Amino acid sequence: MSLPIRTVIAALSSLALACLVGCAGRPSLVPNSDPALRKTSAEFAADAAKRQPFNASLPDGGVAKGRAQVGYGRDTIEIVNTGTEDWHNVELWANRHYVVFIPTIKAGADRVKTIHFQMMFDEKGRSFPVDNSTPERMVRQLEIVRDGSIYRVPFAQAD
């Protein structure tokens, strides 16, 4: 009876290792639901480098018609556009240092866009910290830049 258990354990271990190796260079183990956000970490970092630094001189667009939820347990930001118009060419900024480009965020409270912390990069090519043990390593401010303006995104911590 111990032989089949060992075989099962070995098979599961091999499968787990294959998943990790197959996902090397990806910001998450599970592919993003948005095909436009299925990039490697290097691709996200290169894109973020082109968008740095945060352009604080852009006009203030006020509060975005949307909301976000920050989940430190899964290292994600879930953002939703609660307005009636789709958002195009969106830069999502955390703390004005870490950015990810999102081609489209469709309108509708049921259309949640999930962004993993490791999709957001700063000017030095570092992803948003996944060790959120201190306030400096947590999301303090979320903003989107779209249509030439900066919009604040209200957010809460996930349960």
Order of alpha helices (4+ residues) and beta strands (2+ residues): alpha-alpha-beta-beta-beta-beta-beta-beta-beta-beta-beta
